[in-house]
Amino acid sequence: MKTHARVVVIGGGALGAGLLYFLTKEGWDDVVLVEKGELTSGSTWHAAGLVPHFIGGLSMAKLHHVGSELYKNLERETGQATGWHGCGAIRLALNDDEVDWFHHVKGMLDYLDIECHLIGQDEIRTLHPLLIVEDVKMGFYTPTDGHTDPASSTHAMAAGARLGGAEIYRQTQVLDTRLLDSGEWEVITDKGSIICEHVVNAAGSFAKQVGEWVGLDLPIVNMEHHYLVTENLPEVEALDREPPVVRDPKASCYYRQEQQGILIGPYEKQGAQAWGLNGVDWSFDMELLSPALERLEGSLEQAAQRIPCWTDAGIKRVVNGPITHTPDGGFLLGPAAGLRNYWLCCGASIGITQGPGCGKYLAQWIVHGQTEINVRDMDPRRYGQWASGDYAIAKSIDEYQQMYQPYLPGEYREVGRPIRVTALYKDLKQKGAIYGDSFGWERPKFFAPKGLNEVYGFRRTNVFDIIGKECRAVRESVGIADLSSFAKYEVKGRDARGLLERLCANRLPRRDGDVVLSQMLTTLGGIECETTVTRLTEEHYYLLSGAVAELHDLDWLVQHAIPGEDVAITNVTDDYGVLVLAGPKSRDVLSGLSDADLTNEGGFTWMRAKDITVGGIPVRALRVSYVGELGWELHCKMDMLKSLHDAVISAGEKNNIRHFGTYALNALRMEKGYKAWGSELTTEISLIEADMRRFIRKEGGYIGSQVVQQKKKDGVPLHLVYCEVEADDADSMGNEPIYDGDNIIGITTSGAYGHCVQKSLMFAYVNSGFESPGTSFEVGILGKRRKTIVLAESAWDPTNARLKA
Ligand SMILES: Cc1cc2nc3c(=O)[nH]c(=O)nc-3n(C[C@H](O)[C@H](O)[C@H](O)COP(=O)(O)OP(=O)(O)OC[C@H]3O[C@@H](n4cnc5c(N)ncnc54)[C@H](O)[C@@H]3O)c2cc1C
């Protein structure tokens, strides 16, 4: 066994082997994998092996595609068969929401050039003669789907990795991982230690325990999952080809042919069981769990209605094994919060599908510091400490039970919530706040009149007019929102400015009290973070980021501080509450509560900050506005939030101050043409593609500047455009294809209806040649082509006159 390696991967399942393979493809051969049993002996060996393309997100669809492509082609490279069956797959839609969802996913797959068809009952019957489909509204057919033999595929990836120089140590248990003073990791096994630069936790059902060695409390829960295999059936024997895999939301089951019988995999809609909550015995290896068929009865009854021919057949095999789940159903891929070069590659619930894609993109991340896809929804730092324990258990069980149900836009399931609230939570609820959650924080989506229940969906819903009223209140008078969820940091010390200058692509604030918006870039120029920097003194800065970026941006700051630098970075998110006060009357409201000079003439101009008192409460007031109006963010000690809120509300009564929620916030920022981190601004592109040249510091000297300068010189093939859409009952929500005739020339990133400008608006990335204002093309929204035109300027207040009033 080696004593030193560049990377040590702990765990030889589909994810660990996939990563090892792709690390060698990135050119790193000094990489090893340590497996306590045999390869695949965790969850991988007994999986059903399905590899679907149908998935709700664009990056995830790209990642899934890596799996099916690799499994098809790996034998040629390695000589090791993967057991790939390219039988295709059909997912069934039983209601209008699912039909809408299918159109949306089809748009994404069309953009990625992954073959898919929306088909009717007759075509479904032709493809799969054993199905009863009278209740089916539509089928989503992906002919290039299939299933693979998970053990063979994993061994094939391992063989490919070995060909690339990797070493694999089987029957070797990792006992501990320790950070050394040198910054390297020591991986301690029962056969000796390996010192490495990077360590990867790909330990499947044991990942939570492996993480505990380094102080992590990962939100991973093992769920019990069954499938059954029937005896041979004459109806299956009579088929002239293997029918597609089927996913059936009614029974919450998948079906595929297995030899001459049928394999049925139910996800219990109720009563699903978590397993190993107190830890999994390290000796658990190549084992299954005791079947609990009584839990499956409901699903199996419905499965029998879908494929009646198996009803009288004997069941020849029942498999019940652990699957890792997380609160949002996604895996954990990327850096562990607070640790340098400790990576997570675990928590996958469809890991046979995802192992190769996880491997490919994590290998890019480890080797190049950036991936070619947007990994924000995969990054483990989307969870904080709040996500562990009971929350993780409740959410993961719910996710498992809802596995085959669509997550509708606007839907934030109640299970496990609330977990992170401000002092205004109950008061605002009484005023009608309907909450969604972000990074654990409860945030009002909108304020509903008594008795209104939000109907979720892909189209405009019954809260459309309410959002309009909230938007108009902000634009016409004054609105207030609790946005305490902002991530907040203090950066202090003699070298604080130096650190921020290295990280920020924009120029830093020049005077005390100046505020600047800046992006931080990777060495490859991708947009990694976006933050608002307020200079309190030359050696003291106050930074704000989006709620979901709390740990991500903290890591970026902390890990870029050079040892010996005099800089202290503190996460003060929970210390300060934030009220956003916005609208033409906001100055009137605030001046009734403060002696401070709030006028432009008095120096309180746009992008300035001052410490003032509001209703006797000390407040750091930032004159910034994400909604594009005269307004302030009022930052106070968290325990003063309620007093501040109550004072502002009573002072605002005469101006009919109105609460607004995140739906209105999004609509208002779209009217103003403000780009959002995570949707428009991602590591996939630089500030040049994003049309953000005015946020680039001319002198350079920041991380990623060389790439940005080069792109500025050479030009880029992709451009962010801001567009008006001729929509009717559905607006863009991102990930819709853009068409020029029959050619797909781009993809949307986000959108909303602008109630005050009465326009449906969206952002999209389009190929060169389509970015000029006035250019017209079409966007496919829920299967309908909508005419779209590129706008030259923001739909609201293009001169910033209102913002600067
Ligand atoms: C019944 C069933 C059916 C499924 N069907 C499908 C399907 O059709 N399609 C699909 O995509 N997914 C399916 N899955 C899910 C899939 O099996 C898992 O998501 C996937 O196997 C996870 O792979 P992994 O590499 O993360 O974990 P694992 O396969 O569990 O690998 C982790 C490895 O780490 C090793 N390890 C742990 N701790 C240590 C240590 N301290 N030292 C050394 N080694 C260690 C373990 O021994 C294990 O081999 C199914 C799961 C079940 C239970």
PDBQT file of the ligand as one rigid body, heavy atoms in Angstrom, charges set to zero:
ROOT
HETATM    1  C1  LIG A 901     -32.954  -1.895  -3.517  1.00  0.00    +0.000 C 
HETATM    2  C2  LIG A 901     -32.223  -0.768  -4.146  1.00  0.00    +0.000 A 
HETATM    3  C3  LIG A 901     -32.388  -0.486  -5.493  1.00  0.00    +0.000 A 
HETATM    4  C4  LIG A 901     -31.725   0.569  -6.081  1.00  0.00    +0.000 A 
HETATM    5  N1  LIG A 901     -31.903   0.810  -7.408  1.00  0.00    +0.000 NA
HETATM    6  C5  LIG A 901     -31.246   1.823  -8.018  1.00  0.00    +0.000 A 
HETATM    7  C6  LIG A 901     -31.392   2.060  -9.399  1.00  0.00    +0.000 A 
HETATM    8  O1  LIG A 901     -32.124   1.374 -10.068  1.00  0.00    +0.000 OA
HETATM    9  N2  LIG A 901     -30.710   3.094  -9.963  1.00  0.00    +0.000 N 
HETATM   10  C7  LIG A 901     -29.890   3.884  -9.231  1.00  0.00    +0.000 A 
HETATM   11  O2  LIG A 901     -29.310   4.808  -9.798  1.00  0.00    +0.000 OA
HETATM   12  N3  LIG A 901     -29.734   3.688  -7.912  1.00  0.00    +0.000 NA
HETATM   13  C8  LIG A 901     -30.385   2.675  -7.279  1.00  0.00    +0.000 A 
HETATM   14  N4  LIG A 901     -30.230   2.446  -5.942  1.00  0.00    +0.000 N 
HETATM   15  C9  LIG A 901     -29.399   3.378  -5.167  1.00  0.00    +0.000 C 
HETATM   16  C10 LIG A 901     -27.924   3.019  -5.282  1.00  0.00    +0.000 C 
HETATM   17  O3  LIG A 901     -27.743   1.702  -4.906  1.00  0.00    +0.000 OA
HETATM   18  C11 LIG A 901     -27.094   3.909  -4.387  1.00  0.00    +0.000 C 
HETATM   19  O4  LIG A 901     -27.452   5.265  -4.542  1.00  0.00    +0.000 OA
HETATM   20  C12 LIG A 901     -25.608   3.763  -4.740  1.00  0.00    +0.000 C 
HETATM   21  O5  LIG A 901     -25.242   2.424  -4.705  1.00  0.00    +0.000 OA
HETATM   22  C13 LIG A 901     -24.764   4.553  -3.769  1.00  0.00    +0.000 C 
HETATM   23  O6  LIG A 901     -23.427   4.354  -4.111  1.00  0.00    +0.000 OA
HETATM   24  P1  LIG A 901     -22.276   4.855  -3.141  1.00  0.00    +0.000 P 
HETATM   25  O7  LIG A 901     -21.004   4.641  -3.841  1.00  0.00    +0.000 OA
HETATM   26  O8  LIG A 901     -22.598   6.201  -2.644  1.00  0.00    +0.000 OA
HETATM   27  O9  LIG A 901     -22.406   3.927  -1.843  1.00  0.00    +0.000 OA
HETATM   28  P2  LIG A 901     -22.032   2.404  -1.616  1.00  0.00    +0.000 P 
HETATM   29  O10 LIG A 901     -22.302   1.558  -2.762  1.00  0.00    +0.000 OA
HETATM   30  O11 LIG A 901     -22.674   2.017  -0.334  1.00  0.00    +0.000 OA
HETATM   31  O12 LIG A 901     -20.466   2.456  -1.446  1.00  0.00    +0.000 OA
HETATM   32  C14 LIG A 901     -19.841   2.975  -0.299  1.00  0.00    +0.000 C 
HETATM   33  C15 LIG A 901     -18.673   2.077   0.021  1.00  0.00    +0.000 C 
HETATM   34  O13 LIG A 901     -17.890   2.669   1.041  1.00  0.00    +0.000 OA
HETATM   35  C16 LIG A 901     -17.331   1.623   1.785  1.00  0.00    +0.000 C 
HETATM   36  N5  LIG A 901     -16.906   2.159   3.085  1.00  0.00    +0.000 N 
HETATM   37  C17 LIG A 901     -17.686   2.767   4.011  1.00  0.00    +0.000 A 
HETATM   38  N6  LIG A 901     -16.959   3.119   5.076  1.00  0.00    +0.000 NA
HETATM   39  C18 LIG A 901     -15.679   2.739   4.820  1.00  0.00    +0.000 A 
HETATM   40  C19 LIG A 901     -14.477   2.810   5.547  1.00  0.00    +0.000 A 
HETATM   41  N7  LIG A 901     -14.438   3.343   6.784  1.00  0.00    +0.000 N 
HETATM   42  N8  LIG A 901     -13.357   2.325   4.990  1.00  0.00    +0.000 NA
HETATM   43  C20 LIG A 901     -13.383   1.788   3.752  1.00  0.00    +0.000 A 
HETATM   44  N9  LIG A 901     -14.503   1.664   3.029  1.00  0.00    +0.000 NA
HETATM   45  C21 LIG A 901     -15.644   2.142   3.547  1.00  0.00    +0.000 A 
HETATM   46  C22 LIG A 901     -18.464   0.633   1.906  1.00  0.00    +0.000 C 
HETATM   47  O14 LIG A 901     -18.000  -0.646   2.210  1.00  0.00    +0.000 OA
HETATM   48  C23 LIG A 901     -19.100   0.711   0.522  1.00  0.00    +0.000 C 
HETATM   49  O15 LIG A 901     -18.628  -0.270  -0.345  1.00  0.00    +0.000 OA
HETATM   50  C24 LIG A 901     -30.883   1.388  -5.314  1.00  0.00    +0.000 A 
HETATM   51  C25 LIG A 901     -30.707   1.106  -3.967  1.00  0.00    +0.000 A 
HETATM   52  C26 LIG A 901     -31.373   0.047  -3.373  1.00  0.00    +0.000 A 
HETATM   53  C27 LIG A 901     -31.177  -0.207  -1.929  1.00  0.00    +0.000 C 
ENDROOT
TORSDOF 0
